[in-house]
């Protein structure tokens, strides 16, 4: 049933949206694609998993630790790796190379310390579905949709209606001018990394609960990156819309064509976007971005 598949696509698209907004926020400030972003989500999933299993903590507390832990890891990435590169006035490409190095480091570190095996969360919610007419929504999917909706509404409010959002938009528009006007640029970049990392930690928890947790879980964020490109790099609304499009598209391809062709269609869409409209749906013309 088409409606059922669209609901399924919205469920996974919402998780992509949490990741894609992180890509968009960081790109809007620093003009590079943070390839370590997905691995922050992976680390957040492991923090949540270990808190539930080894730490015997309640799920809600484990989820908070996962979100905050991922946010702190994201801050450390910015402080230790990216800030020095920025302060040296190095080319933007150097930031992307550093992000790739962090990504590989995190993946191999987890494999070494925890191991490469797939791990699963203990049953948090009953394996049931809620029926609304002919449509069935799993309990985990329903929980995921609620969390995604709350997170995206709060993010939209934060960016558009608060002093923090005004400062972030000012830095994204012109970092030098914002600094001259008294905006603490380094502070707001750090806060944006924390926000992006927290969203990634939320996505990692939801992915881990829905599927499994493993060292290469962060590679799922490639779909979120494509969503960000589709919406327009640096555009938060575009990233959200692009994520839902990607989620629905890959679900429909899996249901009506072939599951094995799902990734082919998604990555093929990336090629088409870059050829036809490289700025995406809501992006602007930019130079020297990576």
N, C-alpha and C positions, 0 to 999 in steps of 0.2 A: 504493500500500500504506500502510495507516494507520500501522504501526510506523515505516516510513521517514519519513513526514511528521512524526511526533512527534520522531524523532531530529533532523531538520532544525530543528524548532522549538526544541528544547533547545539546539542550537548557537547560534542567534541570541539566544535568551533568556538564555544565559550572558553574552553581551556586554552586553545590556540590564542584567543584574544588576550588572555592574561599575559602570555608570553610576548605577543606581538606589540602590546602597548609598551612593554619594557624596551624592546628594540627601538620603537618610535621615540620614546622619551630621551633615551641616550643619544640617538642619532640627531635629534633636534638641537641638542646642546653641543655635542662634540664632533658631529659630522662623520661618524664611522660606525660600522656594523659590529656590535659587540659579540663576537663569536663565542665568548665564554658564558654568555647569558643562559643558554640552555643547560650548561653544566652547573650553574648556580641552582637551577630548578632541580637537577639530579641530586645535588648535595642536600637541598631542602627536603627532598623525598627520603633520603637516607637518615637525616636528622629525625624526621617524624617517625620513621619505621623503627629506628633504634630506641627512641623514647618510649614507644608503645611496647616493644618486645623486651629489650634488655632493661630499660629503665622502669618498666611496669607502670608508666604514667597514664593517667586518663587520656582518652583520645583528644579532647578539647585542648588540654595543656600541651600535648605533643604537637598538635597542629599549630598552636601559637609559637612554640619553640622552633618549628620548621620554618615558619614565615619570618620570624625575627632573625633566626640563624642565617637564612639565605640573604636577608637584607644586610646583615653585618659582613658576610662574605663578599657581597657585592661592593660594600664600602671599602673593604680591604683591597679588593682588586683595583679600585680607583686610586686609593691612597698610595699603594705600593708600586703598582705598575703604570697606570695611565697618567697620574698627575706629573710624575717626573718627566715623562715624554712631552706632555703639554708645556711644562715650564721650560723645556729645552727648545721650544718652538720647532720641534721635529715635524716632518710631514705627517699628514693624517694617516697615511698608509702604515706608519710605524705603530700606531694604536691598534690597527687591525691585526698586524703581525703579533703584537704582544697578546692580544685577545686569543689568537689561535694557539699560542704557546701555553697560555693559562688553561685553555680547554683540554689540550692533550695532557697537561700536567695533572689536572683534576681527575681525568678518566683513569690514568695509569696509577695515580695515588690510591684511588678507591679500589682498583683491582688488586693492588699490592696489600693494602691494609684490611679490606673487607672480603675481597675475593670477587671473581667474575660471575658467580652463580646468580641466577634470578631469585629474587626474594619477594614474598607476598605479605601484605598486611593481614593481620588476623581479622576475622569477620567483625566489621564495625557496624554494618547495617544488615538487616535480613535480606537474603537474596529473593526479593519479591518485586513485583511491578504494580504500579497504580494504573488502573484502566479508566480512561476518559472516552467514553464511546467505544470506537474501534481502535483507539490509540493506547498503547501501553508504554509507560515510562518507568524504568527501573528506579528503585529507591536511591541508589548511588547517583544515577543521572539526575534525579530530582534534586538531591543535595548539591550536586555540582552546579546545576543551573542557578540555584538560590545563591550559592557563594559567589559565582561569577557575576550575577546581577548586582548583588550588594557591592562587590569590589569595583565594578565598572561605574556604577552610579556614584560611589564615593570618589573615585578617581576623577570623573567628569566634574563633579562639584569642586574638588580640590584644585583642579587646573583652571576652571573658569570663574570661580566665585570667591577665591581666597587671596590673601596677600602673598602666600606662598606661590600660588599659580601665576599671579601677576609678575612676581620676580622671575619665575622660571621662564615665562613667555618673553620677558625683557632680555634675559640672558640668551635665549634661543634666537631672538631677533638680531641682537648685536651685543656680543659679549663685552667688547671694549667700551661701548657707550654706557652699558649697564653698570660697569665697574666705575666709570667716571661719575655716574649719578649716585654712587654710594651703595650699590648692591654688592654684597659679599659673594663674588662669583664662585669661589672654591666651596663655600658653605652650601650653596644651592645645588652645585653639581654633586656634592657628596649626598645631599638629601634626595636628589633624583635617583642616584644609584641605589640608595637604600629603598626607595619606593619601588624601583624596577626589580630589585632583588626580592623584595617581599612578595610582589606579584608573581615572580618566578617560583618562589617557594610554595605559594598557594597552588600554582599550576602543577608543580612537582608532586605535591601531596595528592592532588586529585588524579593525576596520571597513575601514581603508584597504587592508589586504592582501586582504580578502574581496571588497571592491567597488572603490571609487576614493576619492581624496582631493580635496576641493574646499571652497571657503570656507563653504558652508552645511552641511557634514557634521555640525556640531553640532546641527542641527535633529532629527537622529535621536534625540537624547536626550529628545525629547518623549515617545517611547514609554517610555523609562525613567522619566520623571516620572509617567506614567500608572501604571506598575508600582508606583512608590513610593506613589501614592495608593491603589491597590488593596490593597497590603499594609498600609497605615497609615503616614502621614507620620511620620517619626522612628523607625520600626521597621526595623532592619537585616534581621532574619529575614523580616519581611513584604515588604520590598523585593525580596529574593532570590526568594521564592516568587511574588510578583506578576510579576516579570520573566520567569520561566519560563512562567507562565500566558499572558502577553501574547505571548511568542515562539511558543508552541505554537498559540495561537488564530489569530494572523495567518497562520501557515503552513498550518493546516487550511483557513482561509477561502480562501487563495490556491489551494490544491490542489483543493478540492471545490466551491467556489462561484464566485468570480471574483477575479482578482488586483486589479482596480481597486476592489473593495469592501473590501480588506484594511484600509485606514486608516479607512474608515467604521465598520467593526465595532469597531476599537480605540478610536477617539474616542467612539463611541456607548457603549462600556463605561464610559468616564470619566463621562459624563453619568448613566448608571444608578447608578454608585457614589455620586456626589455626591447623588443623589436618595434612594437607598435606605439606604446605609450610609456616610455621609461620613467616618467614622473609619477605614474600611478594615477589613481582616481582623484586624489586630493593633494598630490604633491606639487612642489614648485620647482622651477628650473634651478639647478644648483651646479656648482663647479667644484672639482677636486674633492669629491666625496667617495668614500670607499665602503 
